[in-house]
Amino acid sequence: MLYYYSIINMDLSFSPSLLPGLLLCTSVTLIFLFCFFTLRKRKSSIPNLPPGKVGWPIMGETLQFLLLGRKGHPERFICERKKKYSSDIFRTSLFGDNMVFFCGPAANKFLFSNENKLVAAWLPNSFNRLFFSDTSTSIVEKMKPYRDLLLGFLKLDVMKNYIPIMDRVAKKHIEKEWEQKAGGEVVVHEVVKKYLLQLACQLLMGIDYHEHLVGCPVRLAGVMAGIMSVPIDFPGTIFNKAIKDATFLRKETLAIISERKTMLEKEDNPTVRDLLSYFLLTPDANGKFMSEEDISYKILGLLIAGETASTALTFTVKYLAEHPHFYQEVYKEVMEIVESKGTGELLNWDDVNKMRYTWNVVCEAMRLAPPAQIGFKEALTEFTFAGFTIPKGWKACWSAHSTHKDPDYFPNPEIFDPTRFEGKGVVPYAYVPFGGGPRICPGKDYARLEILVFIYNLVKKFRWNKLIPNEQIVFRPNPCPQNGLPIRLQPHESTSI
């Protein structure tokens, strides 16, 4: 927009020597506008398209979508259009593509249950440009052969065995980053990202965070900012910085992967100790091993996905500070586990499985502040939904914002109430923080365990107060308290373990 503003306000002095160039630019502009409106007319001739509008040429409604997110109101983009066009479905244009938003539990169920039938996972080209120098193949297609391999490592039966390691990492982290600041100030979002990255380094790559990736949080934040920015690769832009940060992280992980591969090749009987060794030692269904480059893409993707867990943890801490009654219930549940443990005994699956109320609290935090804002799919063939036609190749979007604060599914939606998840729970497909269907988040069990282990270790030692009572929520691109949620810790009178 600043570019167009500068053109409008520039000096209009004119030289005859500029005439050929001016005529060329005018011709190109006219041809572009002719093609755009002709194409739009052709597409509009398709019967029964969902209601909505495509916005500006090329950009569509991308700026409106991003600006509302930056201002902390991403749900408005969806809610305003639901009200104006349809509560089930509407069309728009984002990131240069025709898109249809599917809204409500029935729409979510339709998309999730038709994965690889009517729709398939898709990501905007900006994602591909962040991770690959060659964008001829999308990141989704490139990683598809290895999804089952990843699921084999991240399944619950495997993750249960890593709970003691999670507990050990959480204890060490809280001792260093929280206990030493007891009575002082802790910026929650900043420190929980360190915990999650320390844990990821341990379980994903078998390395020490402080020795290899101590500057990683800043780089990851840069990549996250670029994911939902205007994809203009020009020096000084958010997207340009994101590409540089992604390139740096990819080089760092490649160096770690190469070193580990060399070590494993020297071992007589190499064993799987973490995700990296699992990838290097385990072939896919076709007997093919992942290349070092593909492993780096997958691990980097998991590190970035870990940013969503930091959102869930930050908002859980926020709401527990705001609701002492719910904190007390969590504390009671935690202390029952503490009292059942021997001195120095680490958590196990049976312990974490008892934290049902605590998980309800986390679920309610993710309802009000969904870590994943939007999911993209592509129509594999032309199909209909709610009486409207979705052409082949158009993009289908689902978002937690279409249901998580809808009073039809969550009465008094702005009120924090973890008891919503008790008994029969919520309306199916209305609560979708991890997506659903075959493409449900592969790390959902891993995320659940790392979050519960952390809350256990934090709550058994502290209660806390917010230092900024009405801190604004911003989106970067995930929701985050504007100042990172600074709190003041209050150690419990006595903590035996």
Solvent accessible surface area in square Angstrom, and as a share of the most:
residue,aa,sasa,rsa
1,M,153,0.68
2,L,153,0.76
3,Y,149,0.56
4,Y,133,0.51
5,Y,140,0.53
6,S,61,0.40
7,I,71,0.36
8,I,130,0.66
9,N,90,0.46
10,M,113,0.51
11,D,116,0.60
12,L,148,0.73
13,S,88,0.57
14,F,117,0.49
15,S,45,0.29
16,P,109,0.69
17,S,90,0.58
18,L,106,0.53
19,L,84,0.42
20,P,93,0.58
21,G,39,0.38
22,L,93,0.46
23,L,104,0.52
24,L,119,0.59
25,C,83,0.50
26,T,63,0.37
27,S,52,0.33
28,V,86,0.49
29,T,70,0.40
30,L,111,0.55
31,I,108,0.55
32,F,74,0.31
33,L,65,0.32
34,F,141,0.59
35,C,72,0.43
36,F,36,0.15
37,F,101,0.42
38,T,52,0.30
39,L,76,0.38
40,R,95,0.35
41,K,154,0.65
42,R,155,0.56
43,K,61,0.26
44,S,63,0.41
45,S,83,0.53
46,I,46,0.23
47,P,95,0.60
48,N,97,0.50
49,L,24,0.12
50,P,1,0.01
51,P,37,0.23
52,G,18,0.17
53,K,99,0.42
54,V,20,0.11
55,G,25,0.24
56,W,179,0.63
57,P,37,0.23
58,I,116,0.59
59,M,57,0.26
60,G,2,0.02
61,E,1,0.01
62,T,1,0.00
63,L,50,0.25
64,Q,61,0.27
65,F,18,0.07
66,L,18,0.09
67,L,98,0.49
68,L,34,0.17
69,G,11,0.10
70,R,90,0.33
71,K,124,0.53
72,G,13,0.13
73,H,63,0.28
74,P,12,0.08
75,E,38,0.17
76,R,110,0.40
77,F,0,0.00
78,I,4,0.02
79,C,61,0.37
80,E,90,0.40
81,R,27,0.10
82,K,33,0.14
83,K,187,0.79
84,K,141,0.60
85,Y,56,0.21
86,S,22,0.14
87,S,73,0.47
88,D,64,0.33
89,I,0,0.00
90,F,0,0.00
91,R,48,0.18
92,T,0,0.00
93,S,12,0.08
94,L,0,0.00
95,F,29,0.12
96,G,48,0.46
97,D,41,0.21
98,N,25,0.13
99,M,0,0.00
100,V,0,0.00
101,F,1,0.01
102,F,1,0.00
103,C,3,0.02
104,G,9,0.09
105,P,18,0.11
106,A,72,0.56
107,A,1,0.01
108,N,0,0.00
109,K,107,0.45
110,F,43,0.18
111,L,0,0.00
112,F,5,0.02
113,S,56,0.36
114,N,26,0.13
115,E,7,0.03
116,N,97,0.50
117,K,136,0.58
118,L,43,0.22
119,V,0,0.00
120,A,15,0.11
121,A,22,0.17
122,W,36,0.13
123,L,46,0.23
124,P,1,0.01
125,N,80,0.41
126,S,5,0.03
127,F,26,0.11
128,N,8,0.04
129,R,80,0.29
130,L,2,0.01
131,F,9,0.04
132,F,11,0.05
133,S,119,0.77
134,D,92,0.48
135,T,52,0.31
136,S,99,0.64
137,T,62,0.36
138,S,29,0.19
139,I,22,0.11
140,V,16,0.09
141,E,92,0.41
142,K,65,0.28
143,M,17,0.07
144,K,93,0.39
145,P,74,0.46
146,Y,10,0.04
147,R,32,0.12
148,D,110,0.57
149,L,14,0.07
150,L,3,0.01
151,L,63,0.31
152,G,25,0.24
153,F,5,0.02
154,L,4,0.02
155,K,106,0.45
156,L,49,0.25
157,D,99,0.51
158,V,37,0.21
159,M,1,0.00
160,K,56,0.24
161,N,109,0.56
162,Y,28,0.11
163,I,0,0.00
164,P,42,0.26
165,I,46,0.23
166,M,0,0.00
167,D,1,0.00
168,R,130,0.47
169,V,21,0.12
170,A,0,0.00
171,K,47,0.20
172,K,139,0.59
173,H,3,0.01
174,I,2,0.01
175,E,90,0.40
176,K,101,0.43
177,E,16,0.07
178,W,0,0.00
179,E,66,0.29
180,Q,142,0.63
181,K,84,0.36
182,A,44,0.34
183,G,43,0.41
184,G,25,0.24
185,E,92,0.41
186,V,2,0.01
187,V,42,0.24
188,V,0,0.00
189,H,28,0.12
190,E,95,0.42
191,V,3,0.02
192,V,0,0.00
193,K,32,0.13
194,K,58,0.24
195,Y,0,0.00
196,L,11,0.05
197,L,9,0.05
198,Q,24,0.11
199,L,0,0.00
200,A,9,0.07
201,C,0,0.00
202,Q,81,0.36
203,L,3,0.02
204,L,6,0.03
205,M,0,0.00
206,G,35,0.34
207,I,21,0.10
208,D,60,0.31
209,Y,10,0.04
210,H,85,0.38
211,E,133,0.60
212,H,70,0.31
213,L,6,0.03
214,V,95,0.55
215,G,43,0.42
216,C,2,0.01
217,P,24,0.15
218,V,108,0.62
219,R,74,0.27
220,L,4,0.02
221,A,39,0.30
222,G,10,0.09
223,V,0,0.00
224,M,15,0.07
225,A,24,0.19
226,G,0,0.00
227,I,17,0.09
228,M,25,0.11
229,S,6,0.04
230,V,38,0.22
231,P,38,0.24
232,I,97,0.49
233,D,70,0.36
234,F,133,0.56
235,P,98,0.62
236,G,83,0.80
237,T,40,0.23
238,I,83,0.42
239,F,0,0.00
240,N,20,0.10
241,K,105,0.45
242,A,0,0.00
243,I,37,0.19
244,K,122,0.52
245,D,5,0.03
246,A,0,0.00
247,T,41,0.24
248,F,79,0.33
249,L,1,0.00
250,R,37,0.14
251,K,132,0.56
252,E,59,0.26
253,T,1,0.00
254,L,55,0.27
255,A,65,0.50
256,I,13,0.07
257,I,0,0.00
258,S,49,0.31
259,E,104,0.47
260,R,21,0.08
261,K,77,0.33
262,T,63,0.36
263,M,95,0.43
264,L,8,0.04
265,E,125,0.56
266,K,161,0.68
267,E,62,0.28
268,D,137,0.71
269,N,126,0.65
270,P,46,0.29
271,T,77,0.45
272,V,66,0.38
273,R,116,0.42
274,D,3,0.02
275,L,0,0.00
276,L,0,0.00
277,S,0,0.00
278,Y,36,0.14
279,F,0,0.00
280,L,24,0.12
281,L,53,0.26
282,T,35,0.20
283,P,54,0.34
284,D,17,0.09
285,A,110,0.86
286,N,135,0.69
287,G,51,0.49
288,K,124,0.53
289,F,105,0.44
290,M,10,0.04
291,S,55,0.36
292,E,51,0.23
293,E,84,0.38
294,D,15,0.08
295,I,0,0.00
296,S,0,0.00
297,Y,11,0.04
298,K,28,0.12
299,I,0,0.00
300,L,0,0.00
301,G,28,0.27
302,L,33,0.16
303,L,7,0.03
304,I,13,0.06
305,A,50,0.39
306,G,27,0.26
307,E,19,0.09
308,T,43,0.25
309,A,6,0.05
310,S,1,0.00
311,T,2,0.01
312,A,1,0.01
313,L,0,0.00
314,T,1,0.00
315,F,4,0.02
316,T,0,0.00
317,V,0,0.00
318,K,21,0.09
319,Y,23,0.09
320,L,3,0.02
321,A,22,0.17
322,E,66,0.29
323,H,55,0.24
324,P,92,0.58
325,H,121,0.54
326,F,27,0.11
327,Y,5,0.02
328,Q,83,0.37
329,E,62,0.28
330,V,0,0.00
331,Y,45,0.17
332,K,120,0.51
333,E,25,0.11
334,V,0,0.00
335,M,37,0.16
336,E,102,0.46
337,I,3,0.02
338,V,5,0.03
339,E,137,0.62
340,S,70,0.45
341,K,23,0.10
342,G,36,0.34
343,T,140,0.82
344,G,61,0.58
345,E,84,0.38
346,L,44,0.22
347,L,2,0.01
348,N,62,0.32
349,W,54,0.19
350,D,94,0.48
351,D,8,0.04
352,V,0,0.00
353,N,47,0.24
354,K,99,0.42
355,M,0,0.00
356,R,152,0.55
357,Y,35,0.13
358,T,1,0.00
359,W,38,0.13
360,N,23,0.12
361,V,0,0.00
362,V,0,0.00
363,C,11,0.06
364,E,0,0.00
365,A,0,0.00
366,M,3,0.01
367,R,0,0.00
368,L,18,0.09
369,A,7,0.05
370,P,2,0.01
371,P,8,0.05
372,A,36,0.28
373,Q,22,0.10
374,I,28,0.14
375,G,12,0.12
376,F,15,0.06
377,K,8,0.03
378,E,55,0.25
379,A,2,0.02
380,L,74,0.37
381,T,57,0.33
382,E,104,0.47
383,F,14,0.06
384,T,86,0.50
385,F,28,0.12
386,A,52,0.40
387,G,60,0.58
388,F,56,0.23
389,T,12,0.07
390,I,0,0.00
391,P,10,0.06
392,K,143,0.61
393,G,30,0.29
394,W,18,0.06
395,K,14,0.06
396,A,0,0.00
397,C,0,0.00
398,W,24,0.08
399,S,2,0.01
400,A,0,0.00
401,H,17,0.08
402,S,3,0.02
403,T,0,0.00
404,H,1,0.00
405,K,62,0.26
406,D,28,0.15
407,P,84,0.53
408,D,116,0.60
409,Y,58,0.22
410,F,2,0.01
411,P,91,0.57
412,N,100,0.51
413,P,22,0.14
414,E,123,0.55
415,I,97,0.49
416,F,9,0.04
417,D,43,0.22
418,P,0,0.00
419,T,60,0.35
420,R,37,0.13
421,F,34,0.14
422,E,81,0.37
423,G,84,0.81
424,K,209,0.89
425,G,35,0.33
426,V,40,0.23
427,V,64,0.37
428,P,99,0.62
429,Y,83,0.32
430,A,0,0.00
431,Y,41,0.15
432,V,5,0.03
433,P,11,0.07
434,F,47,0.19
435,G,12,0.12
436,G,10,0.09
437,G,37,0.36
438,P,80,0.50
439,R,77,0.28
440,I,56,0.28
441,C,47,0.28
442,P,34,0.21
443,G,11,0.10
444,K,66,0.28
445,D,30,0.15
446,Y,28,0.11
447,A,14,0.11
448,R,49,0.18
449,L,0,0.00
450,E,6,0.03
451,I,1,0.01
452,L,0,0.00
453,V,0,0.00
454,F,0,0.00
455,I,0,0.00
456,Y,5,0.02
457,N,2,0.01
458,L,0,0.00
459,V,0,0.00
460,K,3,0.01
461,K,41,0.17
462,F,4,0.02
463,R,83,0.30
464,W,10,0.04
465,N,74,0.38
466,K,36,0.15
467,L,61,0.30
468,I,58,0.29
469,P,100,0.63
470,N,143,0.73
471,E,16,0.07
472,Q,94,0.42
473,I,48,0.24
474,V,15,0.09
475,F,19,0.08
476,R,117,0.43
477,P,21,0.13
478,N,18,0.09
479,P,1,0.01
480,C,5,0.03
481,P,0,0.00
482,Q,81,0.36
483,N,82,0.42
484,G,8,0.08
485,L,1,0.00
486,P,10,0.06
487,I,0,0.00
488,R,105,0.38
489,L,2,0.01
490,Q,66,0.29
491,P,76,0.48
492,H,30,0.13
493,E,182,0.82
494,S,93,0.60
495,T,50,0.29
496,S,109,0.70
497,I,51,0.26
